[in-house]
Amino acid sequence: MRTAIASIAACTVVIAAVGCGGTQDAAPERQKATATMPSTESAAPSYRLEVRDERYLDVFVDQLYPAADLQGIVAELQGQFADRQGGYFVQINCSTGGTSGADNRLANAKFAVGSVGAASTGLPAGERSFKAVDGAQCPVALPGGGSETLTAGQVIDAFVAAGLPANAPRDNSGSASPLGACG
């Protein structure tokens, strides 16, 4: 019974919200996680996970989230992989804006599970580090995925959806010459 209570107590996830200010040369921020399994009520935004080479985790999100939300993804992953000793390297990318040769990187992170993870990441066992990429942005996915011709209305709608200023479309047909020629 005491073992069960100790196991339940170990399931607590500590997530420290850390801003993404600073320069790219600034040292990544470390966070201690005591999770042995993921939280059932995750604060992490939705994402798609691709596992590469067992220790490399590629995460794709559909929009730019605050650093604290991206750190929530890393905390959730650390909980999911808590039963597998090793060092894990996480790349958080935008699902748009990348090319076949380069992802649209938002942040890099790593976490250590056990002594094997500590040896491979350089972090103490059970800790993680997170570093947001300064100035990172997620481009708006335009209707049709960019493979078809867009109307002016679709472009304006995409601007508005991205929170960018957009003037009302103008109809200049009233200023045309009645004869169809300038003069």
Buried (B, 14 or more C-beta within 10 A) or exposed (E): EEEEEEEEEEBEBEBEEBEBEEEEEEEBBBBEBEBBBBBEEBBBBEBEEEEEEEBEBBBBBBBBBEBBBBBBBBBBBBBBBBEEBBBBBBBBBBBBBBEEEEBBBBBBBBBBBBEBBBBBBEBEBBBBBBBBBEEBBBBBBBBEEEEEEBEEEBBBBBBEEBEEEBEEEEEEEEEEEEEEEEE
